[in-house]
C-alpha cells in the first residue's frame, strides 16, 4: 500500500475525530474503566476539539493514508501545553501521534514525525517537548532516536484516572 502524508483540512475533521478515538482505544483503552475512557474521548477526541485545533495557525495536523482511503495515522503539533517549569515562550510540542494497529511497523510514525518536526522548525518552535506515558517504552525509544530526553513528569487525566507521564525535551 502506498501511503502519503498530507496536511489535514476542515473536511477531514470527522475522520480525524474517529481516527483519534479508535487509535487511543486500541493503544490505551484496556487501561481504563469504561466511564473514564468515555469521558476522555468525549472531550479529547471530539470533532469540536479537532476543528478548534485546525483553526489555530500555530497548530499543524498531518494525516497518513492511501489515496482515496480513510487515514490510518496522524500527528498533531503546536505550542507546548505541557506543565513545564520555566517554559520557553517559543516551545513546541508533539501533542498526538497515533497509527492504527494494523498499520504499525510501516514506519508511518517516523514519517509523520519527520514532517511534523520539520514544520515545528519552520515555525520557529524550539525546544520541542513530548508527553509520553511512563510505561510506553516503545514510544520512549522512538523519541530517544530523535534526541529527546526525560526532563520531568506530570499527571495525565483520563476521566477520574490519572496516568504518570514523562515530559521529554529535544533541543
HELIX and SHEET records of a PDB file:
HELIX    1   1 UNK A   10  UNK A   12  5                                   3    
HELIX    2   2 UNK A   13  UNK A   28  1                                  16    
HELIX    3   3 UNK A   29  UNK A   31  5                                   3    
HELIX    4   4 UNK A   34  UNK A   44  1                                  11    
HELIX    5   5 UNK A   47  UNK A   55  1                                   9    
HELIX    6   6 UNK A  101  UNK A  103  5                                   3    
HELIX    7   7 UNK A  108  UNK A  122  1                                  15    
HELIX    8   8 UNK A  137  UNK A  145  1                                   9    
SHEET    1   A 7 UNK A   4  UNK A   7  0                                        
SHEET    2   A 7 UNK A  59  UNK A  65 -1                                        
SHEET    3   A 7 UNK A  73  UNK A  79 -1                                        
SHEET    4   A 7 UNK A  92  UNK A  99 -1                                        
SHEET    5   A 7 UNK A 128  UNK A 133  1                                        
SHEET    6   A 7 UNK A 161  UNK A 170 -1                                        
SHEET    7   A 7 UNK A 149  UNK A 158 -1                                        
END                                                                             
